[in-house]
Amino acid sequence: MIGRLVSLSGVAKRYPTGTLAVQGIDLDIGQGDFLALLGPSGCGKSTLLRMIARLAAATEGRIDWPAGPPRPGDIGFVFQEPTLMPWATALANVALPLELAGLPRREAAARAAEALARVELAGFETAHPRALSGGMRMRVSIARALVTRPRLLLLDEPFAALDEITRHRLNNDLLALWEAERFTVVFVTHSVFESVYLARRILVMAPRPGRVHAEFAVEAPAPRGEAFRTSAGYAAQCREVSRALAAAMGEAA
Ligand SMILES: Nc1ncnc2c1ncn2[C@@H]1O[C@H](COP(=O)(O)OP(=O)(O)OP(=O)(O)O)[C@@H](O)[C@H]1O
């Protein structure tokens, strides 16, 4: 592995309700890695992501940043809902993290316009969220997460609510961005197909308490595209990961 960006050791999270959401998580996330967290509902994927994002604290264990602690703007987060301000333009939505960080308005606007261009939304700067499709709103949300040039991009089932064609398109665009810029990605999904298509590493999680059940490396030539999605190798890796997921859920494979 290249240098480690984030390192988790013995991480557990128990909520005040008594629920043990995850337990015994040991995980090194390499710089420039693309990691998928795959698992059934309730296995602690979001909890783990929120702890990595420092939005929630672990109740046991440690989460370290061996290459240096995150600075403001070093962690980008994309939620399942785009969570945009409905009254503000696409540009203003994307500029918000920079303005909150104290950047002058004009510079924030210029960098927001550049971020919108990176997600293929040049020309939509003055559009309001209601005038955009679901896929475009998600692109705005990704631009907002990337505008601070984070070292780590965390995505929590970002495309689950989108139709399949839009989802495939956004998968390809995310891969192209990652291949060009090599930030580190942790991507939460329920979809075996999506995890194998996108990730270099897949962690299959099991529930009650949430834990890592199996890990896979996905070997595929870059750049990935439709040829990979329709290849025998892709189908074989999906089958293998599906079996592990079924086992993690306590079902016969
Ligand atoms: N704020 C909270 N307070 C109490 N329990 C919680 C809280 N958030 C999550 N949990 C519980 O912790 C466990 C793990 O939840 P989490 O949302 O991390 O799982 P998940 O794998 O992301 O699920 P999903 O795929 O449905 O989003 C579940 O049993 C859930 O009910």
Ligand as a Chemical Component Dictionary entry (heavy atoms), coordinates in Angstrom:
data_LIG
# 
_chem_comp.id                   LIG 
_chem_comp.type                 NON-POLYMER 
_chem_comp.pdbx_formal_charge   0 
_chem_comp.three_letter_code    LIG 
# 
loop_
_chem_comp_atom.comp_id 
_chem_comp_atom.atom_id 
_chem_comp_atom.alt_atom_id 
_chem_comp_atom.type_symbol 
_chem_comp_atom.charge 
_chem_comp_atom.model_Cartn_x 
_chem_comp_atom.model_Cartn_y 
_chem_comp_atom.model_Cartn_z 
_chem_comp_atom.pdbx_ordinal 
LIG N1  N1  N 0 -27.934 8.113  16.275 1  
LIG C1  C1  C 0 -28.173 6.841  16.570 2  
LIG N2  N2  N 0 -28.639 6.489  17.777 3  
LIG C2  C2  C 0 -28.864 5.181  18.077 4  
LIG N3  N3  N 0 -28.648 4.153  17.226 5  
LIG C3  C3  C 0 -28.179 4.442  16.025 6  
LIG C4  C4  C 0 -27.919 5.802  15.615 7  
LIG N4  N4  N 0 -27.462 5.774  14.330 8  
LIG C5  C5  C 0 -27.425 4.479  13.970 9  
LIG N5  N5  N 0 -27.856 3.687  14.978 10 
LIG C6  C6  C 0 -27.937 2.203  14.965 11 
LIG O1  O1  O 0 -26.637 1.693  14.720 12 
LIG C7  C7  C 0 -26.694 0.590  13.814 13 
LIG C8  C8  C 0 -25.863 0.896  12.578 14 
LIG O2  O2  O 0 -26.487 1.971  11.864 15 
LIG P1  P1  P 0 -25.865 2.617  10.543 16 
LIG O3  O3  O 0 -26.809 3.675  10.071 17 
LIG O4  O4  O 0 -24.461 3.000  10.796 18 
LIG O5  O5  O 0 -25.899 1.369  9.532  19 
LIG P2  P2  P 0 -25.852 1.348  7.937  20 
LIG O6  O6  O 0 -25.103 0.108  7.587  21 
LIG O7  O7  O 0 -25.309 2.631  7.439  22 
LIG O8  O8  O 0 -27.377 1.187  7.549  23 
LIG P3  P3  P 0 -28.136 1.718  6.220  24 
LIG O9  O9  O 0 -27.536 0.956  5.087  25 
LIG O10 O10 O 0 -29.561 1.353  6.484  26 
LIG O11 O11 O 0 -27.909 3.201  6.138  27 
LIG C9  C9  C 0 -28.176 0.344  13.515 28 
LIG O12 O12 O 0 -28.630 -0.647 14.392 29 
LIG C10 C10 C 0 -28.808 1.679  13.837 30 
LIG O13 O13 O 0 -30.139 1.517  14.255 31 
# 
loop_
_chem_comp_bond.comp_id 
_chem_comp_bond.atom_id_1 
_chem_comp_bond.atom_id_2 
_chem_comp_bond.value_order 
_chem_comp_bond.pdbx_ordinal 
LIG N1  C1  SING 1  
LIG C1  N2  SING 2  
LIG C1  C4  DOUB 3  
LIG N2  C2  DOUB 4  
LIG C2  N3  SING 5  
LIG N3  C3  DOUB 6  
LIG C3  C4  SING 7  
LIG C3  N5  SING 8  
LIG C4  N4  SING 9  
LIG N4  C5  DOUB 10 
LIG C5  N5  SING 11 
LIG N5  C6  SING 12 
LIG C6  O1  SING 13 
LIG C6  C10 SING 14 
LIG O1  C7  SING 15 
LIG C7  C8  SING 16 
LIG C7  C9  SING 17 
LIG C8  O2  SING 18 
LIG O2  P1  SING 19 
LIG P1  O3  DOUB 20 
LIG P1  O4  SING 21 
LIG P1  O5  SING 22 
LIG O5  P2  SING 23 
LIG P2  O6  DOUB 24 
LIG P2  O7  SING 25 
LIG P2  O8  SING 26 
LIG O8  P3  SING 27 
LIG P3  O9  DOUB 28 
LIG P3  O10 SING 29 
LIG P3  O11 SING 30 
LIG C9  O12 SING 31 
LIG C9  C10 SING 32 
LIG C10 O13 SING 33 
# 
